[in-house]
Structure formats: structure tokens, C-alpha cells
Amino acid sequence: MNFFEKETKTALQAKEDAQWIAFAPFVFQTSKVLRDTGILAIVQEGRSEGYALEEVVEKSKLPLYGVRVLLEGGLGIGLLLLKDGKFTISKTGFFVLNDNLTKANMDFSHDVCYKGLFDLDKSIETGKPEGLKVFGSWKTIYEALSKLPEPVQKSWFGFDHYYSDDAFPAVLPLVFKDKPKRLLDIGGNTGKFAIQCVQFDTDVHVTIMDLPGQLEMAKANIEKLGLSERISFHETNALDETKKFPKGYDAIWMSQFLDCFSDSEIISILKRSDEAIDSNGRVYILEPFWDRQRFRASAFSLQMTSIYFTAMANGNSQMYYSETFLKLIEKAGLKVEEETNQVGVCHTLVKCAKK
């Protein structure tokens, strides 16, 4: 759905939104501190009656001044309401406090992206993730995942898994409709999809292909479940165009993987995927396209995630516009056989075959 065709705001609304943009870091930090200090939870406990400032101070054990500026900031943001000297939580405040999607987005923004986004302008100029240097001297964040500090790593995987995990149960029947016996999971990460595959179909053998750090995490998870005989591993860097993919597969799976690469890199990966599948094999691509969303907030979240890719991940990828992405599939020599929209939170499953 296209939410961006025409102007819908009055001049006054537009100017108000401009102030939100100008003070966006203040809004974010205030909201997160209200959540993390427990102040939002305290106000929620007051239900419709609410709590006075002094009551929130007493319950939070925080200084009066600090609580006062946070509560008043929360009013302007729209997290709180104030009537007869009593603070109550708003609908927006409720979602900031309780909604798992909002938690995943907020933790990811704070722990992974916040400091590095300061260098977004440099990333636009150079096509490199200039903000990544806040964590170390890696070329891409994918090389760093197994080495990032624990809070950062936890928030990265929490964000990534929130968006993909909800889609996996919905796509498994679609992928296994053709009864693949050998499936190559490219960019298998911690092994979540591979595990669900062998649990869903007892006849399939899955190979996870990824970087060394990710494979180590996947191996540990798979060994714990006793599934090592049905899941194997292939270590490679998909960006190295000299590396051919292992052949003989009747299905290749890529979940939220290709959005990690540039246009030319996607074409290269898809060409090698085409070479790796049998004549009747299929390539399954699960991606969140910002123009295939039911809600404007979902499209917005994906467009902002593209900025993470620019500043932090690799400097040259994004959450794609579907028309752009489908043209890349065509250039790679594959044909789109089927598209299934509204899978899980925000995904489209694209099923491709050899031309």
C-alpha cells in the first residue's frame, strides 16, 4: 500500500511535526528513561486514578527534580496525561511499556544504532558503515556479531528474530509443499529456521551456510537439541564472488538475508543460488518490503531500518521497495513463480524458479 502519494497534513500539523524531528533525540531518550527507570510502570499501576508527582517520587526512589522533568517531558511526548494533579498513562505510553515490537525497536535503536547514527552523513558520502567504528574496526556488522558486547548483541538478535520468528510457522507449509529433501539455508544465523525445518519435516536435511562466527552459534544451539545428524554446515562469505555455492539442492532459503547487501551483491548471490539448485529446485526469499505493508507505521519502521544498514551494517543495503528488488531477481536470471504477502509481522515470501 502506498501511504506516500499526497500531502495529508495542514501547515500547522506539518510545523508541529517538524519540531518533533528537531527534538527527536530528546523524545527518544526521555521515553526510554521513563521506561527503564520504572516510572511508566509506576504510573500505569495508578490506573485511571493516577499518581501525583510526590507519589511517583516515593515509589521510584528517584530525586524529585529528575522525576518531575521526565514526567513533564512525557506529557509533551504523549506518553502521559495530567488531570487534577494526577499523572496517568496514555495509549502511546502503554505501548512503549508493554508492546514487544516497540521494545525490540527501541532496544535496537538505543544499543545498536544510536551513537553510530551521528556519522550517517559520512556513510552517505562513502557507502561504508562509518558508525560501526563505535564498536570496532570491522568492515560490516555481520563480521562483528559474535564479538559485539552482550547488550548490543542481545538487542541485535532480539530485533532480527522478532521480525523473522513470527513468519517461520507461516512459511514452512509453503516451503515444504514441494517436499524438498535437501535445503540450503543461506545466512542461517543462529539456526532457528533450520531447526524448525527438520522438526517440521522428518525427511529433510538442511545445510546452514554462513560466516564462521554465526556457524559457531548455530552449531551450539543444534547440538543442544540433538539435531546434528540432520543439519550440516558450510562456512563461506557470500560476498566473495569467487566462492561457488554447494550444489545439489532442491530448495534454497534466505530469510531477511538479501536486504543485507547492495543491488550488485544481491544479483551475484542469486546467480550462484541459481547454479546451486537442481533443475526443478526453487529459491525461497523472505523479505519485508516497505511498500507491501498494511500499516503506515510498519512501512515507516522498515524505511528507518534502511538507515541502520547505511550507517551501521554495511553502508550499501536497505529494506527494499518491492519493484526494485524484483528487478534484481530478473537480472540474476531467475523467474518469480509466486508471491505471498502479509506473512508474519511484515514479510513477503517470493518463490523463484530457473528461467
MIKOLTI-625197 format. One record per residue (C-alpha): residue in one letter; x, y, z. Coordinates in nm, 2 decimals. Example, Ala and Ser with C-alpha at 12.3 -4.5 7.8 and 13.67 -1.06 7.14 Angstrom:
2
R	a	1.23	-0.45	0.78
R	s	1.37	-0.11	0.71
***
This chain:
355
R	m	0.00	0.00	0.00
R	n	0.13	0.35	-0.09
R	f	0.10	0.58	0.20
R	f	0.32	0.85	0.04
R	e	0.13	0.97	-0.26
R	k	-0.02	1.30	-0.13
R	e	0.01	1.56	0.14
R	t	-0.24	1.49	0.43
R	k	-0.14	1.75	0.69
R	t	-0.23	2.11	0.75
R	a	0.05	2.36	0.76
R	l	0.02	2.38	1.14
R	q	0.04	2.00	1.17
R	a	0.34	2.00	0.95
R	k	0.52	2.26	1.16
R	e	0.44	2.06	1.47
R	d	0.59	1.75	1.32
R	a	0.90	1.95	1.22
R	q	0.95	2.03	1.59
R	w	0.92	1.66	1.67
R	i	1.20	1.59	1.42
R	a	1.41	1.87	1.56
R	f	1.38	1.73	1.92
R	a	1.37	1.36	1.81
R	p	1.68	1.26	2.02
R	f	1.52	1.42	2.33
R	v	1.19	1.24	2.27
R	f	1.37	0.90	2.23
R	q	1.59	0.93	2.53
R	t	1.32	1.06	2.76
R	s	1.08	0.78	2.66
R	k	1.35	0.51	2.71
R	v	1.45	0.65	3.05
R	l	1.08	0.67	3.16
R	r	1.05	0.31	3.06
R	d	1.38	0.18	3.21
R	t	1.36	0.36	3.54
R	g	1.02	0.21	3.60
R	i	0.83	0.54	3.61
R	l	0.60	0.44	3.32
R	a	0.52	0.12	3.51
R	i	0.45	0.31	3.83
R	v	0.21	0.54	3.66
R	q	0.04	0.25	3.49
R	e	-0.02	0.10	3.83
R	g	-0.22	0.41	3.92
R	r	-0.48	0.31	3.66
R	s	-0.74	0.58	3.58
R	e	-0.69	0.75	3.92
R	g	-0.33	0.82	3.86
R	y	-0.05	0.93	4.09
R	a	0.07	1.28	4.20
R	l	0.43	1.38	4.14
R	e	0.52	1.31	4.50
R	e	0.37	0.96	4.49
R	v	0.58	0.88	4.18
R	v	0.89	1.01	4.35
R	e	0.82	0.80	4.66
R	k	0.76	0.48	4.46
R	s	1.05	0.53	4.22
R	k	1.31	0.63	4.49
R	l	1.44	0.88	4.24
R	p	1.51	1.26	4.31
R	l	1.21	1.49	4.28
R	y	1.37	1.71	4.02
R	g	1.46	1.42	3.79
R	v	1.11	1.26	3.81
R	r	0.95	1.60	3.75
R	v	1.13	1.68	3.43
R	l	1.07	1.32	3.30
R	l	0.70	1.33	3.38
R	e	0.66	1.67	3.22
R	g	0.86	1.56	2.92
R	g	0.63	1.25	2.89
R	l	0.33	1.48	2.87
R	g	0.47	1.66	2.57
R	i	0.57	1.33	2.40
R	g	0.22	1.19	2.46
R	l	0.32	0.91	2.69
R	l	0.13	1.06	2.99
R	l	-0.18	1.26	3.08
R	l	-0.22	1.50	3.36
R	k	-0.56	1.59	3.53
R	d	-0.63	1.73	3.87
R	g	-0.26	1.70	3.96
R	k	-0.26	1.32	3.88
R	f	-0.05	1.16	3.61
R	t	-0.19	0.86	3.41
R	i	-0.05	0.66	3.13
R	s	-0.17	0.73	2.77
R	k	-0.23	0.47	2.50
R	t	0.11	0.55	2.35
R	g	0.27	0.51	2.69
R	f	0.11	0.18	2.73
R	f	0.26	0.05	2.40
R	v	0.61	0.19	2.48
R	l	0.59	0.00	2.81
R	n	0.42	-0.33	2.71
R	d	0.44	-0.38	2.33
R	n	0.71	-0.63	2.23
R	l	0.75	-0.48	1.88
R	t	0.81	-0.14	2.03
R	k	1.06	-0.29	2.29
R	a	1.25	-0.46	2.02
R	n	1.27	-0.15	1.80
R	m	1.37	0.08	2.10
R	d	1.64	-0.15	2.23
R	f	1.78	-0.20	1.88
R	s	1.78	0.18	1.82
R	h	1.95	0.25	2.15
R	d	2.20	-0.03	2.19
R	v	2.30	-0.09	1.83
R	c	2.24	0.23	1.63
R	y	2.22	0.54	1.85
R	k	2.58	0.65	1.88
R	g	2.68	0.54	1.53
R	l	2.40	0.73	1.36
R	f	2.59	1.05	1.43
R	d	2.81	0.96	1.13
R	l	2.52	0.89	0.89
R	d	2.63	1.18	0.67
R	k	2.98	1.03	0.62
R	s	2.82	0.69	0.54
R	i	2.61	0.85	0.27
R	e	2.92	1.00	0.11
R	t	3.14	0.69	0.14
R	g	2.90	0.40	0.10
R	k	3.06	0.25	0.42
R	p	2.91	0.19	0.77
R	e	3.10	0.47	0.93
R	g	2.90	0.44	1.25
R	l	3.02	0.09	1.31
R	k	3.35	0.22	1.44
R	v	3.19	0.28	1.78
R	f	3.21	-0.09	1.83
R	g	3.54	-0.17	1.65
R	s	3.72	-0.18	1.31
R	w	3.51	-0.42	1.11
R	k	3.40	-0.37	0.75
R	t	3.05	-0.49	0.82
R	i	2.84	-0.56	1.13
R	y	2.80	-0.92	1.03
R	e	3.16	-1.00	1.09
R	a	3.12	-0.84	1.43
R	l	2.80	-1.01	1.55
R	s	2.96	-1.29	1.76
R	k	3.20	-1.03	1.92
R	l	2.97	-0.74	2.00
R	p	2.92	-0.65	2.37
R	e	2.64	-0.86	2.52
R	p	2.37	-0.58	2.54
R	v	2.44	-0.49	2.18
R	q	2.43	-0.84	2.06
R	k	2.12	-0.92	2.26
R	s	1.93	-0.62	2.11
R	w	2.05	-0.70	1.76
R	f	1.93	-1.06	1.77
R	g	1.62	-0.96	1.95
R	f	1.53	-0.72	1.67
R	d	1.62	-0.96	1.39
R	h	1.44	-1.26	1.55
R	y	1.13	-1.06	1.64
R	y	1.06	-0.98	1.27
R	s	1.15	-1.32	1.13
R	d	1.04	-1.57	1.40
R	d	0.67	-1.48	1.36
R	a	0.69	-1.56	0.99
R	f	0.86	-1.90	1.01
R	p	0.55	-2.11	1.12
R	a	0.35	-1.95	0.83
R	v	0.61	-2.02	0.56
R	l	0.70	-2.37	0.65
R	p	0.39	-2.53	0.48
R	l	0.46	-2.31	0.17
R	v	0.83	-2.42	0.15
R	f	0.76	-2.79	0.22
R	k	0.46	-2.81	-0.02
R	d	0.71	-2.94	-0.28
R	k	0.87	-3.18	-0.03
R	p	1.24	-3.07	-0.07
R	k	1.49	-3.33	0.06
R	r	1.80	-3.11	0.07
R	l	1.76	-2.75	0.17
R	l	2.04	-2.49	0.18
R	d	1.98	-2.21	0.44
R	i	2.19	-1.92	0.33
R	g	2.26	-1.68	0.61
R	g	2.12	-1.92	0.87
R	n	2.24	-1.72	1.16
R	t	2.17	-1.90	1.49
R	g	2.00	-2.19	1.32
R	k	1.64	-2.11	1.42
R	f	1.49	-2.18	1.07
R	a	1.70	-2.49	1.01
R	i	1.58	-2.63	1.34
R	q	1.22	-2.56	1.26
R	c	1.26	-2.72	0.92
R	v	1.39	-3.06	1.05
R	q	1.12	-3.05	1.32
R	f	0.85	-2.98	1.06
R	d	0.96	-3.24	0.80
R	t	1.14	-3.56	0.92
R	d	1.28	-3.63	0.57
R	v	1.47	-3.31	0.50
R	h	1.84	-3.24	0.55
R	v	1.94	-2.88	0.60
R	t	2.28	-2.72	0.54
R	i	2.34	-2.38	0.70
R	m	2.58	-2.16	0.50
R	d	2.72	-1.85	0.69
R	l	3.02	-1.68	0.83
R	p	3.23	-1.87	1.10
R	g	3.10	-1.67	1.40
R	q	2.74	-1.73	1.31
R	l	2.80	-2.10	1.24
R	e	2.96	-2.15	1.58
R	m	2.64	-2.01	1.75
R	a	2.42	-2.23	1.53
R	k	2.62	-2.54	1.60
R	a	2.59	-2.49	1.97
R	n	2.21	-2.45	1.95
R	i	2.17	-2.75	1.73
R	e	2.39	-2.98	1.94
R	k	2.19	-2.90	2.24
R	l	1.88	-3.03	2.06
R	g	2.05	-3.34	1.93
R	l	1.99	-3.25	1.57
R	s	2.34	-3.25	1.44
R	e	2.29	-3.56	1.21
R	r	2.02	-3.37	1.01
R	i	2.18	-3.03	0.99
R	s	2.52	-2.97	0.85
R	f	2.73	-2.65	0.79
R	h	2.91	-2.48	0.51
R	e	3.14	-2.19	0.60
R	t	3.18	-1.92	0.34
R	n	3.15	-1.55	0.28
R	a	2.86	-1.50	0.03
R	l	3.01	-1.16	-0.07
R	d	3.32	-1.34	-0.22
R	e	3.21	-1.38	-0.58
R	t	3.48	-1.64	-0.64
R	k	3.31	-1.87	-0.39
R	k	3.06	-2.10	-0.56
R	f	2.77	-2.23	-0.35
R	p	2.75	-2.60	-0.28
R	k	2.53	-2.77	-0.54
R	g	2.26	-3.04	-0.55
R	y	1.99	-2.87	-0.35
R	d	1.62	-2.87	-0.44
R	a	1.55	-2.57	-0.22
R	i	1.74	-2.26	-0.11
R	w	1.61	-2.04	0.17
R	m	1.71	-1.69	0.25
R	s	1.53	-1.50	0.53
R	q	1.60	-1.13	0.58
R	f	1.93	-1.20	0.42
R	l	1.94	-1.03	0.09
R	d	1.84	-0.69	0.24
R	c	2.19	-0.70	0.40
R	f	2.35	-0.65	0.05
R	s	2.38	-0.40	-0.23
R	d	2.20	-0.43	-0.56
R	s	2.50	-0.59	-0.74
R	e	2.57	-0.82	-0.45
R	i	2.22	-0.95	-0.45
R	i	2.24	-1.02	-0.82
R	s	2.57	-1.21	-0.76
R	i	2.42	-1.42	-0.47
R	l	2.11	-1.50	-0.67
R	k	2.31	-1.61	-0.97
R	r	2.51	-1.85	-0.76
R	s	2.19	-1.97	-0.59
R	d	2.05	-2.05	-0.94
R	e	2.36	-2.26	-1.01
R	a	2.33	-2.44	-0.68
R	i	1.97	-2.57	-0.72
R	d	1.87	-2.87	-0.93
R	s	1.67	-2.82	-1.25
R	n	1.34	-2.84	-1.06
R	g	1.47	-2.66	-0.75
R	r	1.33	-2.35	-0.60
R	v	1.47	-2.04	-0.43
R	y	1.26	-1.90	-0.14
R	i	1.32	-1.54	-0.04
R	l	1.16	-1.40	0.27
R	e	1.18	-1.02	0.28
R	p	0.99	-0.72	0.44
R	f	0.92	-0.47	0.16
R	w	0.81	-0.13	0.28
R	d	0.55	-0.09	0.01
R	r	0.37	-0.41	0.09
R	q	0.27	-0.32	0.44
R	r	-0.08	-0.29	0.58
R	f	0.00	-0.01	0.81
R	r	0.19	0.32	0.77
R	a	0.38	0.26	1.10
R	s	0.52	-0.07	0.95
R	a	0.64	0.10	0.63
R	f	0.80	0.37	0.84
R	s	0.98	0.12	1.06
R	l	1.13	-0.05	0.76
R	q	1.23	0.27	0.60
R	m	1.41	0.37	0.92
R	t	1.58	0.03	0.93
R	s	1.74	0.11	0.60
R	i	1.92	0.40	0.77
R	y	2.07	0.14	1.01
R	f	2.20	-0.06	0.71
R	t	2.36	0.27	0.58
R	a	2.53	0.39	0.90
R	m	2.59	0.07	1.09
R	a	2.56	-0.26	0.89
R	n	2.74	-0.23	0.56
R	g	2.68	0.12	0.41
R	n	2.51	-0.01	0.09
R	s	2.19	-0.21	0.16
R	q	1.84	-0.14	0.27
R	m	1.48	-0.27	0.33
R	y	1.38	-0.27	-0.03
R	y	1.10	-0.13	-0.24
R	s	0.95	-0.44	-0.40
R	e	0.98	-0.31	-0.76
R	t	1.35	-0.25	-0.71
R	f	1.40	-0.60	-0.56
R	l	1.20	-0.79	-0.82
R	k	1.41	-0.63	-1.09
R	l	1.72	-0.77	-0.93
R	i	1.58	-1.12	-0.93
R	e	1.51	-1.08	-1.30
R	k	1.86	-0.96	-1.37
R	a	2.00	-1.26	-1.18
R	g	1.83	-1.49	-1.43
R	l	1.56	-1.63	-1.20
R	k	1.19	-1.60	-1.25
R	v	0.93	-1.52	-0.98
R	e	0.69	-1.81	-0.96
R	e	0.48	-1.70	-0.67
R	e	0.45	-1.41	-0.41
R	t	0.28	-1.44	-0.08
R	n	0.23	-1.11	0.11
R	q	0.14	-1.04	0.47
R	v	0.34	-1.32	0.61
R	g	0.41	-1.28	0.98
R	v	0.46	-0.93	1.10
R	c	0.56	-0.77	0.77
R	h	0.71	-1.01	0.52
R	t	0.66	-1.13	0.16
R	l	0.76	-1.48	0.05
R	v	0.90	-1.48	-0.30
R	k	0.93	-1.82	-0.47
R	c	1.17	-1.83	-0.76
R	a	1.25	-2.09	-1.02
R	k	1.50	-2.13	-1.30
R	k	1.41	-1.95	-1.62
***
